[in-house]
């Protein structure tokens, strides 16, 4: 029995309420199309979570299948698997969607073929396309030239619009609510996972109030205690909080592919003098780092100055990663805008409209005085409209005066 290679889920239900205005989505597409015209790229096949979402407002669920967004000078069309029904069409800006079936292995490429007639130079994301997919593209389209579109898209995404900044600002407020829920739930004897569950549920309920017709997915909390604080991305466990534990809350609301973070050091009931000394040093680095996030500052120079602060206290060897990074369309499982990171090897210059975190961390090894991981994390918008050169959109308190939690 032969089955159709494509399915029609267009107009299955009503279009979803979009995250951003039509004007905002058109701005994004106009910008990438201008780059394509300049580089003589006939069409672009975006395949990453972040780019498909950024240009279409559709966040796919991969689950072993291929997805894409085909953009040319006239149309943008999402390419989705039949397992998702009409949801990709309902979410895709502009309403153009092609759904392929599982009945033949090359149906994804069959869908692309129908959208790329006459295309000679196709932009693809070199940092996302696998060797397997690239080989199949070359086999399916031997007359096409494949050129990189990922770098240009990343640079465009690094400057946020007013709508994006408003969206991110609302989300940081929700992250602060998640932080308060962590403090509410934590106590000696309570397992990490119970604290995390309370925080995550609190944030999801608030997201549902703010975006009543939005999709609720991927919001999460990492709450770490004791030895589990030594890594920034250590998973939640069932370890129970003990008196004197160093703690780390990490609240991550996700809305429409946009992620924000709130990260704080805390202590259960009490902290030793050495813990407080180290904590205060990390807070001082955090404070100075926020002062350095201004237009014209170079990422690498910011990192070097903060390195000197740690070195003055003989703590630089305990720092394990960069001081911050760009925020926007990103997540823990699909990466971020790597061209805007506060690291020694990144020479990007800060500009108004960028949204950047300041998140210094040091980890003192187990068995040493003050052992544990210390991390504070705020999100700031780079501006040219005030004397500071930035606006801090995180409001949650930090430091020993606020977060030694006694119950």
C-alpha positions, 0 to 999 in steps of 0.5 A: 500500500502506498501512502502520501509523502506529505500531509495537510494540517494547514488550517487544522484549528485556529492560529495560536496567539503569537508571542510577538507582533507581526511587525516584530517577526517581520523585522527578524525576517527582513534582517536575515533576508537582507543578509541573504541578498547581500551574500547571494543566498537564494534560500536558507534552511534553518534547522536548530531549535533557536533559529526555527523558533526565532524566525517562526515562533514555532518551537519543535520537539525533535524526538529523533525527527528532522525539522526546519524552516525554509526562508527565501525572499518571499516566503518562510515555511516550517517543515514538521513531522506528521506526529505533531499534527497541526500544532506547527502550523498553528504556531508558525508566523505567516501560516506556511507549513509543510508536514511530512510523513514517516512512510519513506525515509527521505520524505523530509528532503522531499518536502525541502525539494518542493520549497527550493525550486531554482535554488542554487545557494542554500544557507544552512547552519554549519554549527547545527547540521550533522555530518549525516544530514549534510551528506544526505543534503548533498546527495539529494541536492547535488547541484546546490552550494551549501553556505553557512547562515548560522554566524550571521543569524547569531549576530542578528539575534544578539541585539534584542528588540524592545518587544524581546526585552519586555518579554525577557523582563517579564520572565526575570520577574517570574524567575524572582518568584521562583527564587522566593518559592525556593526559600519558602520550601527549603528547610533542614531535612527537606530533600532538594527535589521537593524544593525544586518541585515547589519552585517550578510549579510556582513559576509555571502557574505564574507563566500561565497567568501572564500568557494564558494561551501560551505553551507551558514547557521546559520551565525547571529548577535546579536546587543543589545542596552541599557537595552538589553545589560544586557544578553550575549544572548539577542535577537535582537529587533527593539529598536532604538539606543539612544544617550549615549546608551551602545551597544554590538555587537556579530558577529557569522559566522558559516561555516561547523558547526564551530562557532566563535564569536566577541563581543565588548562593544560600545557607541553611541556618548558619554559615562559618566565617570562612564561608561568609568571607568567600561568599562576600568576595564572590558578591564583590566580583558580582557587583563589579562585574555589573558595573562593567557591563556598559556599551563599548566594553569588550567581553575579554577585558571584562573577564580579565579585570574580574580575574584580577579580583579573584587573583588578589584573594588567591581564588582564581584557580577556583573559577571554572567558567565564563562570567556571563552570556547573552540571553534570548532564544536559548535553553540548556539543551539547545545552546546559546549565542556563543559570540557574546560570552564574558570570557577571555577568548571573546572580543565582542564589544557590548552594544545597546540592546544586548541582554547579558548575565553577570554570574561569577562562580568559584568552587572550593573543593570538598574538605577545605574550609568554606567548601562548596560552589558560590554563584550569583546571577543577574540579567542586565540590558545594555543601554545608552539611556542612563548613566550606568549604561545598563538596566538590571532586570533581576530583583532578587536579593543576594549575599549573607545579609539576606540568604542565610535562611533560618527557620 
